[in-house]
């Protein structure tokens, strides 16, 4: 992997916060909005059916090419366990080891991604899929690091995507 970090890495609970992820891509792909980033996920793909350790290797590869880490935080972000070896079919719960001989890592994908972003020393943006910044919903490792802002605002009885708040976070 090149030492040139040019990409933006997006992490989220894709099961519950896909609407926020999709909105971020909509702003990025639009000619009207000026949010512009090159997606780190274009560097390498991985399949949900892959071993967790293989997926984490792919995530690290993408992170190595990234200059910015964006975490979208929702109501379930802190409770996700997917990615932890204890949930992998190759994990032996009697010996606490991997049947394939890999190192055991109990972190979820999101926890792993947050830790890798900190290790990489890259710009960290935490976007809340809500009208409030509630750091208790954010993984502890990035709870007090980077720029934290909302993706939503409430006006006249309706919820709206808050492009200006997100754009400001990207410009910092």
N, C-alpha and C positions, 0 to 999 in steps of 0.2 A: 504494500500500500504506500502510496505517495505521502510525503510529509505535508503536502499542500491540503489544507483544510478549507474547503469551499462550500460544503453542503450544510443543509439544515436537517437535523434529525428530529423527527416527531415521535413522541411516545404518548400512549393513552390507553385507556381501557376501551378497546375497539368494540366490545360487546355493549357497553352502556353509553359511551360518549362519541360514537361515530358521527353523530350530527355535528358536533363541534369540530371534529377532524375534517369532515366534508366541507364545513364552512371555511376553514382555514385554507383548504385547497381551492375553493371557489374564489376566494379573494386573491390567491396567488395566480390563478389561471385567467383572471379577468383582465380585460384591457382598461376597464374603468378604475379599478382599485390599484393602488401603487404598492401593495405588498408583493414582494418578489423574493423568492428563495428557490434554491436548487435542492431537490429532495434527496436525502441520503439513501432512502429506500430504493432508489434507482440503481445504486451501485451493485447490489447483489440481492437476489431473492432467496427466500427460504419458505419451506412448506410447513404448515401446521402439523403435518404427520411426521416431520423429522424428529430425531431425538432432541430433547431439550438442550443438551450440551452443544449439538450442532447448530441449533437456532441461536444460542448465545454467542457462538463463534461468528456467525453471520452478523449479529447485532454489533459485536465489537468491531468487525470490519467496517461496517457503515459508520460507526462512531469515530473510527480513526480518520475518516474523510470529512468529518463535520467540524464546522466552526461555531455552530449554534445548536443547542439542545433545547427543544420545546417540549414541555410536559403539560398535557391537558389533564387537569384534575377534576374529577367528578365525585359523586357520592360513593362510589365503590373502589376508587383508586387504592386506598389503603388496605383493602380486604382481599385483593386479588392474590392468589397463590400460584396461578399458572406460571410454569417455568421453573418452579422449585423441584429439585430432583426427587423429593418425597412423593411427587405426583407422577413420576415417570414409570413406565412399565419395566424398565431395567433396574429400578431401585430395589435393593433387598432390605426390607425393614428389620430383618433379624440381625444382619451384620452391619447395617447402616452404610452400605457400600453399593457401588454400581456394578452390576453383573457384567458389564462390558469393559470394566477396568478404568472408567473415567473418574475424574475427581468429582466429589459430591458438592453441590452448591444448592443450598436451601432457599436462596433468594428467588423471588418472582422475577419475571422479565422486567417489570417496571422498576423494582428495586435494583436489579442488575444494571439497567440502563442509567438510572440516576447515579449509581456509584461510578460507572464508567465515565459519565460526563464530568463528574468531579475530578476523577483521576486525570482526565484529559485536559482539565483547566480551561474548558471552553465556556463561552457565553451561555448562561442558563436563563431561560424564560419559562415561567410557570403561569399557565393560563387556566383560570377557573371557569368551568362550564356552569356558571351561576352569576347572580348579581352581586355576590359578596366574595371577598377573599377570606376563605376559612382555612387557615394553615393546618388545622387539625386533620383535614382531609388529605393533606400533602405528605408524601413519604418524608420521614424524619431527616434523611440525608440531605435533602434540598429545601427543607422547610424554611431555613433562614439564609438561603443563598440565592443570588440572582434577582431578577425582576419578577414580581408577582402582581398580576392584574386580572380583572374579570374579562370575560368574553361576552357578557350579556348585561343589558340595562333594562330597567322597567320604567315605562312612561305611559301615562294616560290609560292605565289598566292593561297594558300589553308588554310582552317581552320582545326585545330586539337584540340582534347581534351587535356588539359594540366594536365596530371596525377601528374607530379612532383610538380606543384604549389598547387594542392589539397592535396597531401600527406604531403607537408610541413605544410600546415594549420592544418591538423589533428595532426601532431606531436608536435605542439607548446604547 
